[in-house]
Amino acid sequence: AVNPHVALKFDGVNLKEHNFSWVLSPRNEREAQTIRDMIRSIKSNMAPSYSQQGESSVGRNLLNYPSLVEVSFVGLNQDYFFYFKPAFITSFTADFTPNGPAFNKGGRPAIVNLSMSLKEAQIHTREDYDG
């Protein structure tokens, strides 16, 4: 960008980063399985996959990008909250013993803390907020 201000330096715009955390406590086996499936789906989609460009050693070393996620707040008027662009999951942790070992019947965790960090794949510009 052309700098109209001699005393200021503009090096560009950083991609926005967001952090989320949830505390989940399943009430029954079905909810415990749903949490397990959510964790597996998140971990699967945040990981790259091998490229299918042949079976050579070069093709096996090429990776496809991880999935992008679309974030929105369900049940809220989006006009009054954060505006999210598609993002990559940069980190995700599932803590199955946040308060020490606690298990439900069948050895399933009684409480699960989930933490996720995202980095948006596109910068925000003035046009995103105008009109």
Accessible surface in RSA format (square Angstrom, percent):
REM  Atomic radii and reference values for relative SASA: ProtOr
REM  Chains: A
REM  Algorithm: Lee & Richards
REM  Probe-radius: 1.40
REM  Slices: 20
REM RES _ NUM      All-atoms   Total-Side   Main-Chain    Non-polar    All polar
REM                ABS   REL    ABS   REL    ABS   REL    ABS   REL    ABS   REL
RES ALA A   1   128.22 117.9  39.88  61.5  88.35 201.0  57.52  81.0  70.70 187.3
RES VAL A   2   145.33  95.6 123.15 111.5  22.18  53.5 129.14 112.2  16.19  43.9
RES ASN A   3    71.04  49.0  42.29  40.9  28.75  69.2  26.94  64.8  44.10  42.6
RES PRO A   4   107.23  78.2  71.58  65.2  35.66 129.6  82.43  68.1  24.80 154.1
RES HIS A   5   103.13  56.4  98.65  68.6   4.49  11.5  62.18  64.1  40.95  47.6
RES VAL A   6   157.73 103.8 126.45 114.5  31.28  75.4 132.72 115.3  25.01  67.8
RES ALA A   7   102.78  94.5  62.92  97.1  39.86  90.7  73.78 103.9  29.00  76.8
RES LEU A   8   115.55  64.4 110.17  78.8   5.39  13.5 112.65  79.1   2.90   7.8
RES LYS A   9   169.27  82.6 136.20  83.6  33.07  78.7  86.79  78.1  82.48  87.9
RES PHE A  10   128.89  64.5 102.68  63.6  26.21  68.2 104.53  63.4  24.36  69.7
RES ASP A  11   116.84  81.8  76.38  76.0  40.46  95.7  40.50  95.3  76.35  76.1
RES GLY A  12    43.76  54.0   0.00   N/A  43.76  54.0  23.37  64.1  20.39  45.7
RES VAL A  13    75.46  49.7  50.26  45.5  25.20  60.7  53.65  46.6  21.81  59.2
RES ASN A  14   137.16  94.6 122.15 118.0  15.00  36.1  30.48  73.4 106.67 103.1
RES LEU A  15    63.47  35.3  52.40  37.5  11.07  27.8  52.40  36.8  11.07  29.8
RES LYS A  16    83.20  40.6  76.64  47.0   6.57  15.6  53.49  48.1  29.72  31.7
RES GLU A  17   116.78  67.0  90.29  68.3  26.50  63.1  22.00  42.5  94.79  77.4
RES HIS A  18    24.85  13.6  20.50  14.2   4.35  11.1  13.90  14.3  10.95  12.7
RES ASN A  19   118.35  81.6  90.20  87.2  28.16  67.8  31.63  76.1  86.73  83.8
RES PHE A  20    45.70  22.9  37.40  23.2   8.30  21.6  43.39  26.3   2.31   6.6
RES SER A  21    86.78  73.3  61.46  82.0  25.32  58.3  25.16  53.6  61.63  86.3
RES TRP A  22   104.80  42.1  97.10  47.0   7.70  18.1  74.55  39.8  30.24  49.1
RES VAL A  23   107.60  70.8  79.90  72.3  27.70  66.8  79.90  69.4  27.70  75.1
RES LEU A  24    45.58  25.4  43.52  31.1   2.06   5.2  45.58  32.0   0.00   0.0
RES SER A  25    72.68  61.4  51.61  68.9  21.07  48.5  29.10  62.0  43.59  61.1
RES PRO A  26     9.25   6.7   0.93   0.8   8.32  30.3   2.50   2.1   6.76  42.0
RES ARG A  27   201.12  84.4 164.29  83.7  36.84  87.7  74.21 101.4 126.92  76.9
RES ASN A  28    71.23  49.1  57.86  55.9  13.37  32.2  40.36  97.1  30.87  29.8
RES GLU A  29    89.66  51.5  85.07  64.4   4.59  10.9  20.17  39.0  69.49  56.7
RES ARG A  30   169.44  71.1 165.16  84.2   4.28  10.2  69.42  94.9 100.02  60.6
RES GLU A  31    37.35  21.4  36.64  27.7   0.70   1.7  19.80  38.3  17.55  14.3
RES ALA A  32    10.85  10.0   4.00   6.2   6.86  15.6   5.59   7.9   5.26  13.9
RES GLN A  33    69.39  38.8  68.33  49.9   1.06   2.5  11.64  24.8  57.75  43.8
RES THR A  34    69.26  49.3  66.38  67.3   2.88   6.9  49.92  67.0  19.34  29.2
RES ILE A  35    17.06   9.7  17.06  12.7   0.00   0.0  17.06  12.3   0.00   0.0
RES ARG A  36   106.88  44.9 103.71  52.9   3.17   7.5  43.96  60.1  62.93  38.1
RES ASP A  37    73.30  51.3  67.78  67.5   5.52  13.1  29.09  68.5  44.21  44.1
RES MET A  38    77.65  40.2  71.88  47.6   5.77  13.7  57.04  48.5  20.61  27.3
RES ILE A  39     9.89   5.6   9.89   7.4   0.00   0.0   9.89   7.1   0.00   0.0
RES ARG A  40   151.22  63.5 145.47  74.2   5.76  13.7  55.06  75.3  96.16  58.3
RES SER A  41    58.82  49.7  51.09  68.2   7.73  17.8  31.10  66.2  27.72  38.8
RES ILE A  42    34.72  19.8  32.25  24.0   2.46   5.9  34.72  25.0   0.00   0.0
RES LYS A  43   104.28  50.9  99.36  61.0   4.93  11.7  53.43  48.1  50.85  54.2
RES SER A  44    78.39  66.2  57.78  77.1  20.60  47.5  32.34  68.9  46.05  64.5
RES ASN A  45    61.77  42.6  58.09  56.1   3.68   8.9  12.34  29.7  49.42  47.8
RES MET A  46    47.14  24.4  37.19  24.6   9.95  23.7  34.87  29.6  12.28  16.3
RES ALA A  47    49.06  45.1  38.30  59.1  10.76  24.5  40.92  57.6   8.14  21.6
RES PRO A  48    66.69  48.6  49.28  44.9  17.41  63.3  49.39  40.8  17.29 107.5
RES SER A  49    61.95  52.3  55.05  73.5   6.90  15.9  47.96 102.1  13.99  19.6
RES TYR A  50   102.46  47.8  96.18  54.7   6.29  16.4  49.43  37.1  53.03  65.4
RES SER A  51    12.16  10.3   6.18   8.3   5.98  13.8   2.74   5.8   9.42  13.2
RES GLN A  52   158.47  88.6 129.08  94.3  29.38  70.0  62.86 133.8  95.61  72.5
RES GLN A  53   121.72  68.1 100.42  73.4  21.30  50.7  39.24  83.5  82.47  62.6
RES GLY A  54    45.59  56.2   0.00   N/A  45.59  56.2  34.97  96.0  10.62  23.8
RES GLU A  55   163.24  93.7 133.75 101.2  29.49  70.2  66.79 129.2  96.45  78.7
RES SER A  56    66.95  56.6  52.16  69.6  14.79  34.1  53.34 113.6  13.61  19.1
RES SER A  57    84.03  71.0  71.22  95.1  12.81  29.5  48.74 103.8  35.29  49.4
RES VAL A  58   105.27  69.3 102.78  93.0   2.49   6.0 105.01  91.2   0.26   0.7
RES GLY A  59     2.30   2.8   0.00   N/A   2.30   2.8   1.76   4.8   0.54   1.2
RES ARG A  60   131.38  55.2 130.54  66.5   0.84   2.0  42.44  58.0  88.94  53.9
RES ASN A  61   111.94  77.2  89.28  86.3  22.65  54.5  25.97  62.5  85.97  83.1
RES LEU A  62    75.38  42.0  74.16  53.1   1.22   3.1  75.38  52.9   0.00   0.0
RES LEU A  63   103.82  57.8  72.52  51.9  31.30  78.7  72.52  50.9  31.30  84.2
RES ASN A  64    68.35  47.1  63.70  61.6   4.65  11.2  21.09  50.8  47.26  45.7
RES TYR A  65   188.01  87.8 164.22  93.4  23.79  61.9 118.60  89.1  69.41  85.6
RES PRO A  66    33.43  24.4  26.45  24.1   6.98  25.4  27.76  22.9   5.67  35.3
RES SER A  67    50.01  42.3  37.01  49.4  13.00  30.0  23.30  49.6  26.71  37.4
RES LEU A  68    90.31  50.3  64.29  46.0  26.02  65.4  64.29  45.1  26.02  70.0
RES VAL A  69    35.84  23.6  32.07  29.0   3.77   9.1  35.84  31.1   0.00   0.0
RES GLU A  70   141.60  81.3 111.12  84.1  30.48  72.6  59.94 115.9  81.66  66.7
RES VAL A  71    34.41  22.6  19.88  18.0  14.53  35.0  22.83  19.8  11.58  31.4
RES SER A  72    73.08  61.8  53.29  71.1  19.79  45.6  25.10  53.4  47.98  67.2
RES PHE A  73    58.53  29.3  51.25  31.7   7.27  18.9  53.71  32.6   4.82  13.8
RES VAL A  74   146.51  96.4 116.17 105.2  30.34  73.1 121.44 105.5  25.07  68.0
RES GLY A  75    79.37  97.9   0.00   N/A  79.37  97.9  41.77 114.6  37.60  84.2
RES LEU A  76    85.54  47.6  68.12  48.7  17.42  43.8  72.25  50.7  13.29  35.8
RES ASN A  77    85.23  58.8  69.04  66.7  16.20  39.0  32.59  78.4  52.65  50.9
RES GLN A  78    73.21  40.9  60.77  44.4  12.44  29.6  51.60 109.8  21.60  16.4
RES ASP A  79   128.29  89.9  92.58  92.1  35.72  84.5  25.47  59.9 102.82 102.5
RES TYR A  80   173.90  81.2 141.81  80.7  32.09  83.5 100.63  75.6  73.27  90.3
RES PHE A  81    96.65  48.4  74.37  46.1  22.28  58.0  82.12  49.8  14.53  41.6
RES PHE A  82   128.37  64.2 119.52  74.0   8.85  23.0 126.21  76.5   2.17   6.2
RES TYR A  83   106.91  49.9  96.74  55.0  10.17  26.5  68.97  51.8  37.94  46.8
RES PHE A  84    23.35  11.7   4.12   2.6  19.23  50.0   4.12   2.5  19.23  55.0
RES LYS A  85    22.48  11.0  19.99  12.3   2.50   5.9   6.36   5.7  16.13  17.2
RES PRO A  86    30.69  22.4  30.69  28.0   0.00   0.0  30.69  25.3   0.00   0.0
RES ALA A  87     1.24   1.1   1.24   1.9   0.00   0.0   1.24   1.7   0.00   0.0
RES PHE A  88    57.00  28.5  57.00  35.3   0.00   0.0  57.00  34.6   0.00   0.0
RES ILE A  89    14.96   8.5   3.77   2.8  11.19  27.0   3.77   2.7  11.19  30.4
RES THR A  90    76.83  54.6  45.90  46.5  30.93  73.7  43.69  58.7  33.14  50.1
RES SER A  91    52.22  44.1  49.66  66.3   2.57   5.9  36.81  78.4  15.41  21.6
RES PHE A  92    19.63   9.8   0.21   0.1  19.42  50.5   0.59   0.4  19.05  54.5
RES THR A  93    83.40  59.3  79.76  80.9   3.64   8.7  71.17  95.6  12.23  18.5
RES ALA A  94    23.15  21.3   0.75   1.2  22.40  50.9   0.82   1.2  22.33  59.1
RES ASP A  95    63.02  44.1  57.95  57.7   5.08  12.0  25.44  59.9  37.59  37.5
RES PHE A  96    87.08  43.6  82.86  51.3   4.21  11.0  82.86  50.2   4.21  12.1
RES THR A  97    58.10  41.3  47.32  48.0  10.77  25.7  19.97  26.8  38.13  57.6
RES PRO A  98    37.18  27.1   7.14   6.5  30.03 109.2   8.85   7.3  28.33 176.0
RES ASN A  99   123.80  85.4  84.51  81.7  39.29  94.6  36.33  87.4  87.46  84.5
RES GLY A 100    30.04  37.0   0.00   N/A  30.04  37.0  24.01  65.9   6.03  13.5
RES PRO A 101   112.44  81.9  86.80  79.1  25.64  93.2  86.80  71.7  25.64 159.4
RES ALA A 102    42.46  39.0  34.65  53.5   7.81  17.8  41.81  58.9   0.65   1.7
RES PHE A 103   120.13  60.1  86.67  53.7  33.45  87.1  86.67  52.5  33.45  95.7
RES ASN A 104    55.00  37.9  44.98  43.5  10.03  24.1  18.13  43.6  36.88  35.6
RES LYS A 105   185.15  90.3 167.14 102.6  18.01  42.9 121.19 109.1  63.96  68.1
RES GLY A 106    66.48  82.0   0.00   N/A  66.48  82.0  32.79  90.0  33.69  75.4
RES GLY A 107    55.04  67.9   0.00   N/A  55.04  67.9  29.23  80.2  25.80  57.8
RES ARG A 108    63.93  26.8  62.38  31.8   1.55   3.7  29.91  40.9  34.03  20.6
RES PRO A 109    31.13  22.7  31.13  28.4   0.00   0.0  31.13  25.7   0.00   0.0
RES ALA A 110    18.91  17.4  18.27  28.2   0.64   1.5  18.27  25.7   0.64   1.7
RES ILE A 111    45.50  25.9  45.00  33.5   0.51   1.2  45.00  32.4   0.51   1.4
RES VAL A 112     1.09   0.7   1.09   1.0   0.00   0.0   1.09   1.0   0.00   0.0
RES ASN A 113    47.16  32.5  45.85  44.3   1.31   3.2   9.80  23.6  37.36  36.1
RES LEU A 114     3.19   1.8   2.87   2.1   0.32   0.8   2.87   2.0   0.32   0.9
RES SER A 115    49.55  41.9  48.49  64.7   1.07   2.5  25.02  53.3  24.54  34.4
RES MET A 116    21.34  11.1  18.45  12.2   2.89   6.9  10.89   9.3  10.46  13.9
RES SER A 117    29.36  24.8  29.34  39.2   0.02   0.0  12.16  25.9  17.20  24.1
RES LEU A 118     3.08   1.7   2.14   1.5   0.94   2.4   2.14   1.5   0.94   2.5
RES LYS A 119    75.92  37.0  75.81  46.5   0.11   0.3  23.88  21.5  52.04  55.4
RES GLU A 120     0.75   0.4   0.19   0.1   0.57   1.4   0.19   0.4   0.57   0.5
RES ALA A 121    38.45  35.4  11.70  18.0  26.76  60.9  15.14  21.3  23.31  61.8
RES GLN A 122    92.66  51.8  88.02  64.3   4.64  11.1  30.89  65.8  61.77  46.9
RES ILE A 123    70.64  40.2  67.06  50.0   3.59   8.6  67.16  48.4   3.49   9.5
RES HIS A 124    19.84  10.8   8.73   6.1  11.11  28.4   8.86   9.1  10.98  12.8
RES THR A 125    56.34  40.1  47.67  48.3   8.66  20.6  47.84  64.3   8.50  12.8
RES ARG A 126   186.64  78.4 172.00  87.7  14.64  34.8  55.43  75.8 131.20  79.5
RES GLU A 127   133.14  76.4 115.98  87.7  17.16  40.9  64.64 125.0  68.49  55.9
RES ASP A 128    47.13  33.0  18.17  18.1  28.96  68.5   6.00  14.1  41.13  41.0
RES TYR A 129   126.92  59.3  93.41  53.1  33.51  87.2  94.67  71.1  32.24  39.7
RES ASP A 130    92.81  65.0  72.12  71.8  20.68  48.9  31.26  73.6  61.55  61.4
RES GLY A 131   127.59 157.3   0.00   N/A 127.59 157.3  66.93 183.7  60.66 135.9
END  Absolute sums over single chains surface
CHAIN  1 A    10184.8       7996.2       2188.5       5758.7       4426.0
END  Absolute sums over all chains
TOTAL         10184.8       7996.2       2188.5       5758.7       4426.0
